[in-house]
Amino acid sequence: MNFTLVEIEELSGEKLKVYSIITEDDEEVGYTRYDRFIEDNSVEFKEEVEDITNRIEVIARYTGLRDDFIKAGEGNIGDGIYALYDKPKSNLRLYFIRYGNVAIVLGGGGQKPKSIRRLQENPQLKEANYFLRKVSAALADAVREGTLSITDEGLESNTDFNYTIDEDE
Amino acid sequence: MNKPKRHKSPAVQKLQQNRSKAAFEKTKKRMMLAAKIQDAIKAKNISYKAFAEMMDQHDSVISKWVSGTHNFTTDTLFDIEDKLGICLVSITEQPSVVTKKYITIVKTSDSVKWDGIPGKGVTKLNSEGNILITASPLESHKHIGLPIFNHSNHEC
């Protein structure tokens, strides 16, 4: 599957660049994975989706990314998958890839009520998380190959930010 | 070098247009408050564990405090201020009366009878003699129907 990395204009700020992914399936409608996350959850969990979006915006524009605002270890070691800090009564989890304190790539997420201990217990959550691990691997390859750089200005490349995920992995 | 294309998200736009501004401001203040506490702990060169001991709290409570999602009580904030030597809640030393200044600019050519203002208003006439500036008790302005510009300027 192919995907393109884009910067989310409404969320990106001086303190943190906020990106997301448009897969080839969503290319026609122009939906990012984060747009899908909003669409999927904004009816049942409207306030929570608003809160998540607000927190990302505040981090990007005012506070910068701080370890205490986020939750590490949401993927494999080294793939940089994080989630926002889990509020006590929250139902949703949103995953993203972290690039230092400079940039994040928002993926999707899903319902993770406190009754669920492992993300694998919710197929939607599992799909969102495992998909982002593949995105992280593809971007790590690009960094290794020298076609993607992480600078103080965010992510930069001499390509068009189009990448391919190996579905069989 | 290229940068990723900027994406205008209708979903985020819709959400930002319809959200509660008060809720956004609250989130912003909570996160900025948490950031201030984080910075103060770092500046004191102590670990969160040590801070937890100072505050007589579990480590998990401190994690919550610095997460930017916690709704603090004023007592907790005062305790944190005390232990970290920082100011989180800005209040004046004396529980004084809030001072407000009311300034109204009136053209003398208007039919408003300013000289009938009751109370102890301060008045000035400019060099051309056609502008009157008064600073007088709010009640006086209400009494004769003058517009009121509130220039209150106080912390918090």
HADDOCK unambig.tbl for C-alpha pairs under 7 A between the chains (distance, minus, plus):
assign (segid A and resid 5 and name CA) (segid B and resid 4 and name CA) 6.13 0.50 0.50
assign (segid A and resid 6 and name CA) (segid B and resid 4 and name CA) 4.99 0.50 0.50
assign (segid A and resid 6 and name CA) (segid B and resid 5 and name CA) 5.06 0.50 0.50
assign (segid A and resid 6 and name CA) (segid B and resid 6 and name CA) 5.83 0.50 0.50
assign (segid A and resid 6 and name CA) (segid B and resid 7 and name CA) 5.92 0.50 0.50
assign (segid A and resid 7 and name CA) (segid B and resid 4 and name CA) 5.83 0.50 0.50
assign (segid A and resid 7 and name CA) (segid B and resid 5 and name CA) 6.01 0.50 0.50
assign (segid A and resid 7 and name CA) (segid B and resid 6 and name CA) 4.70 0.50 0.50
assign (segid A and resid 7 and name CA) (segid B and resid 7 and name CA) 5.64 0.50 0.50
assign (segid A and resid 8 and name CA) (segid B and resid 6 and name CA) 6.06 0.50 0.50
assign (segid A and resid 8 and name CA) (segid B and resid 7 and name CA) 5.07 0.50 0.50
assign (segid A and resid 8 and name CA) (segid B and resid 8 and name CA) 6.44 0.50 0.50
assign (segid A and resid 8 and name CA) (segid B and resid 9 and name CA) 6.82 0.50 0.50
assign (segid A and resid 9 and name CA) (segid B and resid 6 and name CA) 5.70 0.50 0.50
assign (segid A and resid 9 and name CA) (segid B and resid 7 and name CA) 5.68 0.50 0.50
assign (segid A and resid 9 and name CA) (segid B and resid 8 and name CA) 5.66 0.50 0.50
assign (segid A and resid 10 and name CA) (segid B and resid 8 and name CA) 6.90 0.50 0.50
assign (segid A and resid 10 and name CA) (segid B and resid 12 and name CA) 6.83 0.50 0.50
assign (segid A and resid 10 and name CA) (segid B and resid 13 and name CA) 6.93 0.50 0.50
assign (segid A and resid 35 and name CA) (segid B and resid 11 and name CA) 5.70 0.50 0.50
assign (segid A and resid 38 and name CA) (segid B and resid 11 and name CA) 6.71 0.50 0.50
assign (segid A and resid 50 and name CA) (segid B and resid 15 and name CA) 6.77 0.50 0.50
assign (segid A and resid 50 and name CA) (segid B and resid 19 and name CA) 6.90 0.50 0.50
assign (segid A and resid 54 and name CA) (segid B and resid 24 and name CA) 5.98 0.50 0.50
assign (segid A and resid 54 and name CA) (segid B and resid 27 and name CA) 6.93 0.50 0.50
assign (segid A and resid 55 and name CA) (segid B and resid 27 and name CA) 6.70 0.50 0.50
assign (segid A and resid 58 and name CA) (segid B and resid 28 and name CA) 5.75 0.50 0.50
assign (segid A and resid 63 and name CA) (segid B and resid 32 and name CA) 6.30 0.50 0.50
assign (segid A and resid 63 and name CA) (segid B and resid 35 and name CA) 6.87 0.50 0.50
assign (segid A and resid 68 and name CA) (segid B and resid 63 and name CA) 6.97 0.50 0.50
assign (segid A and resid 68 and name CA) (segid B and resid 66 and name CA) 6.03 0.50 0.50
assign (segid A and resid 68 and name CA) (segid B and resid 67 and name CA) 5.16 0.50 0.50
assign (segid A and resid 69 and name CA) (segid B and resid 67 and name CA) 4.72 0.50 0.50
assign (segid A and resid 69 and name CA) (segid B and resid 68 and name CA) 6.38 0.50 0.50
assign (segid A and resid 85 and name CA) (segid B and resid 67 and name CA) 6.54 0.50 0.50
assign (segid A and resid 87 and name CA) (segid B and resid 69 and name CA) 6.95 0.50 0.50
assign (segid A and resid 155 and name CA) (segid B and resid 3 and name CA) 6.50 0.50 0.50
assign (segid A and resid 156 and name CA) (segid B and resid 1 and name CA) 6.00 0.50 0.50
assign (segid A and resid 156 and name CA) (segid B and resid 2 and name CA) 5.54 0.50 0.50
assign (segid A and resid 156 and name CA) (segid B and resid 3 and name CA) 4.98 0.50 0.50
assign (segid A and resid 157 and name CA) (segid B and resid 1 and name CA) 5.46 0.50 0.50
assign (segid A and resid 157 and name CA) (segid B and resid 2 and name CA) 5.16 0.50 0.50
assign (segid A and resid 157 and name CA) (segid B and resid 3 and name CA) 6.50 0.50 0.50
assign (segid A and resid 158 and name CA) (segid B and resid 1 and name CA) 5.14 0.50 0.50
assign (segid A and resid 158 and name CA) (segid B and resid 2 and name CA) 5.64 0.50 0.50
assign (segid A and resid 161 and name CA) (segid B and resid 4 and name CA) 6.39 0.50 0.50
